[in-house]
Amino acid sequence: MIEYINKGKKIVTDLYEKYDEDSRLIKSRHGQLEYFTTMEYIHKYLKKGAKILEIGAGTGRYSITLAREGYDVTAIELVKKNVLELKEKSKDIKNIKSYQGDALNLTRFSNESFDMVLSLGPMYHLYTQEDQLRAIDEALRVCKKNGIVMFAFIPIHAFIYCAWMENNEVGDGIRENFTEDFKPKQYKEQGFTGFEISDFKKLFKDKNVKKLKLIATDSVLEIEEGRKNFSIPDKDWDLFKRYHLATCEKPELQGLSSHLLYIVKKQ
């Protein structure tokens, strides 16, 4: 088990050491929409004076924004390169604390320490149900009763539509991500893992939570941005964002999104 955990951490670290995480939510339209939508729902449930924990904070796009808004923010990030960037970018902010850490082990924090817990990346990289449940349990443990926890995850079919099909490798993508009878396949050698929406919901079946929302955060934009002639001009961007917010909870549109957000309230 230790060998598996260390190998998984190395895969994630190697991935993000080479990846421009700092601009992921800025440069592309789908990244902009994911950030905008997620922040809209964070603000929907945030209360004045809330203490926030972000697990898998990357370089701090969410954590730093929320700290600058006046919230008491703690950020945990696995990849050292990202932690260093986060600390450098937030060095002038007194109400944010940043640590290198792991979603599977939040023992530095006591039970019920935070009003809101954000897990906006770890579930992309946890390949066994044991680890997935452990990450959920840790996030819920450190959240206060009646607090809000948000989990981002990737619908597995997005891998086919957004990556493999775009590169004309759809057969390889299906074989890599599905069994012969097209059940999702998760294994420790992959950089990202995805879920059937129904399977992700089942992870919470025995948890003491109330489901509040399931949100499609970036619509079809990651698929569409693969087109050479894709464009949403600035004059239409605000209109599209308002359209997206009005429709992002519709079940018939959630399967088209590349990233989903599952929001629960701890009971």
N, C-alpha and C positions, 0 to 999 in steps of 0.2 A: 504493500500500500504506500509506503514512504517513497519507494522508487517511482510509482505512478504519479504521486502528487508532485514530486520534484520535476519529473518529465513534463507534466502539464504546465507547471510554472515556467519552465524553460521555453516551451513553445510560445506561450503568451509573451514572455519577456523578449524573445528574439523577434517576434512579430512587431511589437510596438517600438523596439529599438530602431527599426528601419522605417516606421510609419510616421507620417506627419499628423499626429493626433491633434496637435495644437490648432490646426486649421480645418479639421474635419467638419465642424459644424458651421463654418464660415464661408468656404469657397464655393461649395455646390448649392444649388437650389434645394436638393433633398436634405442636405445637412442643415440649411437655414430653416427649413420647414420643421424638421425634427426638433431643433432647438426651440423655435417659436412655440410649437404645440406643447412640448414638455413644460416649458416655463409657464404657459397659460394654465396648465393643470396643477403645477406646483403652487402657483399663486391662488388658485381656486380653493385649495385646502390649507394653506398656511395661515397661522394665527399670529397676531402681534406678539413679539417677544419669543417666538419659537426657537428651540434649539434643534439644529439640523445636522444629521450625519449623512455624508455622501460616501458610499462604498464604490471603489473603482472610479475615482474622480478624474482620472486622466490628467490633463494639464490645468484643470480647474475652471473650465468654461462656466459650468453651473455654480460651483462652490464660490468662486470669486465674485460672480454677479450677485449671488444671494448675500454674501458678506458685505459687499458694497451697499446693499439695500438696508443693512443694519442688523441682519440676523446673526446669531451666534452659530458659526459653522465649523464643523470638524470634517476634514477630508482624509480618506484612506485610499491609497493607490499602491498597487503591486509593483509596478515597473519603476525602477530607480530614476531613469531618465525623465519620466513624466513627473515624478515627485520633485526633482530638482527644478524643473521648469515651473511647476506650480508654486513652489516656495519663492522663486525669484519674482514671479509675476505678482505675488501677494505680500511681498515684504513690507509694504507700507500700510497693510490692513491689520489692525490689532485684534479684530474679532473673528479670526480664522486660524485654525491649527491644522497642520498637515503632517501626516505620518506615512511611512512605507508600511504596508500591511496587507492582509489577506482576507477576503470575504468569508473564508471558512473558519477564521479564528479572530474573533473580536473581543478576546478576553481582557484587553486593556480597558474595556468599558463595562460598567456595572449594568445590571438589569434596569430596564426602564429609564434610560438616561436621556432619550431624545424624543422630541415631539413629532419629528418627521425623519424618516430614513429613506434615502434614495439609493437604489441599486440599479444604476443605469448602464452597466457594462458587464458585471461578473457572470450573468447567466448566458452570455455569448460564448463563454469559454469553459463551462463546467460540463463534463461529458458523461458522468455517471449520475444515476438518480440519487445515490447516496450523497454525493457532493452537492447536487442541486438542493436537496432537502436540508442539508447542513447549512448552506448559505441562506436559505429562507429562514430557518430556525434562528440563526444568529442575528439576522436583521430584525426579526420579530422580538427576540429576547431584549435587545437594547432599546426598543421602542416603548414608549409609555402606553399604558392602557388608554384606549380611544385615540391613539396616535395614528398617523398615516404612513404607510409604507408603499413605495412604488418600485416595481420591477420591470425593467426593459428586457425584451427578448426578441429573437429573430424567428419569424415563421419560416419553416424549413423550405417551403416551396419558393421563397424569395431567392434562395441560392441558385435555383435553376433559372429563374427568369432574369435575375440581375447580374449573374456572373457567367455561368456556364453557357447559357444560350447566347449571351452577348458575344462570347468568344467562339461561337460555333462549335462548342464542345458539350452539347446537351447530353449525349450518351454517357460520356465520362461523368458528368455531374449527377445523373440519375444513379449510375452504378455506385458512385462514391457515397451518396447521401441516403440511399434507400436499399432495402432488402429486395429480393427477387419478387416478392409480392407487394412491393412499394410501401412498406412500413419504414418510418424514419430510422436511420442508422446513426448512432453516435459512437465515436471511438476516439481514443486519446491522441491519435496522431494528427488530427485536424486542427486548424487554427481557430475555426468558429464552429459552433454547433447550433442547430435550429430545432424547432418544436412544431408539431401539430398544435394548433390552438387548444383543442380539446385535451391534449396530453398535458399542456402547461397548466391548465385549470385544475387538473387532477392532482397536481403537486400540493394544492392547498386544501384538499378534501378533508384532512384531519387536523387542520390548523384552526386555531381559535381566532378567526378573522371574519369580517364581513366584506364581500366583494363590493366595490363601489363602481368601478369603471374598467372597461377595456378600450384602449384608444389606439387607433392607427396614427402614428406620429408623422410619417412622411409620404403617405398616399402612394401614388404610382411614380413618383418623381425619379427614384433611382433607376427604375426601368426605362423611363422616358429619356433620361439624360444620356443613355447609351446611344441615342440617335445623333448623327452628326449635325443635323439642322435643328436640334432642340433649342427652344428659347421660351422663357416667360419674361417679356419686357417689364421694366420697372413700373410702367404705367398700369400694368395688370396684376402686379405682385400682391398688393394689399387686397385686391378683390379676391384673388385665388386663396389667400390665407384665410379670409373670412368665410369663403365657401368651404374650405377644408375644415375649419373649426365647427361649422354647422353640420358636417357630415361624418366626422372622424369616428363617431361612436356607432355608426351603422354597420351591422354585422356583414352585410353584403359587400362592403368596401374594405373591411379589415384584412381579408386575405390578399389584397392587392398591395398592401403596404410592406416595406422592407423591415420596418421596426414597429413593434407594438409595445404598449405600456399598460401593465396590469396594476391597478390601484386597489389596495385593501385598507380596512380600518381594523386595528387590533382591538379585540373584545376583552 
